[in-house]
Amino acid sequence: MMRYLRKITVSDVGMGCMGFFHGYRTVPDHDEAVDSIRAAYQAGCTFFDTAEGYGKERFFPDQNEQLVGEAVHPFRDQVVLATKVRIEPEEVAEYGVEGALRHHLALSMENLQTNYVDLYYLHRVNEDVALSDVALAMGKLIDQGLIRGWGLSQVSLDLLKEADQVTPVSAVQNLYNMLERDCEQTIQPYCLENGIGLVPFSPIASGFLFGKLNSTSQFEKVDDVRKRVPQLSQENMDKNQPVIHLLNQFAEAKGVTTAQLSLAWMLAKYPNVVPIPGSKNRARILENLAAAQVDLAPVEMQRLDTALNELTIHGHRGMVEVENRQVGYNQATHTKWTN
């Protein structure tokens, strides 16, 4: 089956490619990574997500885009490529918003070995750069065929509305999973009403919903985003184990994994949701994609939702993260994020 991000058609489950070079422990061999992406395509995935900055923590910016571009090159026109851009006030002062975006987009297209990008996200809203100007410039890029649609990441409803009124937004990539459900109350009703796709990153809660993590789990000291995920602190992982116990019960009854169940839950809940789980492991990637085949009946969804609503979730990151002069920092928590 296929889903829509406004006018862009994608597979039910996409693939977040960040982890090949950033965020989750060691990185795989280059050829292995290419083969994994191509295996995902062979398994039916047509939606691949990257960003211009993925890779800079350990290697260099653009590396993730280059990997994805190489991997999908043989079937480029059969897939949807999404990438993300960050623009700084200094760039805008020198080149203007449109000029800065064009510069970044040209580099991304070179990295991705393509002459257009399907979905171009503003990675984070910067309060020192007018969002309306970004939206207007994105509209020009769409009109010229350089991008097919544009999106926002980690935004509030007010920011989404502001941008959407200038140039219709195709997708919002916000944090959404069984442990982080803020989107359900604010962003999602607006997205459903206006045909905007919701693309959850970290839909398996940074691996927690696989059911293998607990307070004894050790994360890498360098470039492991899980160290900064509130639900994955040692204390909170123990407190959140009831979620895993619940998933185990439902997953065993369905003959699926807990990760597949967590993805199937959001797919059954909303027709505009397209999760992009990220993994470096080929078997895990294929497992995630197979979640689209898991059928949850309305009565099963009601039971699962009711049980989830009765649980207390410990640790909360939230879905809104904006930048200002303290580049890369969430104003509310002053915690640096790179997803």
Secondary structure, DSSP 8 states (H G I E B T S, - for coil): -EEEETTEEEESS-EE-GGGTSSSSS---HHHHHHHHHHHHHTT--EEE--TTTTTTTS-TTHHHHHHHHHHGGGGGGSEEEEEE---HHHHHHHHHHHHHHHHHHHHHHHHT-S-EEEEEESSEETTS-HHHHHHHHHHHHHTTSEEEEEEES--HHHHHHHHTTS---EEE-B-BTTB-GGGTTHHHHHHHHT-EE--BSTTTTTGGGT---TT----SSS-GGGG-GGGSHHHHHHTHHHHHHHHHHHHHHTS-HHHHHHHHHHHH-TTB----B-S-HHHHHHHHGGGG----HHHHHHHHHHHHTS-------S--EE-SSTTB-TTT--B---
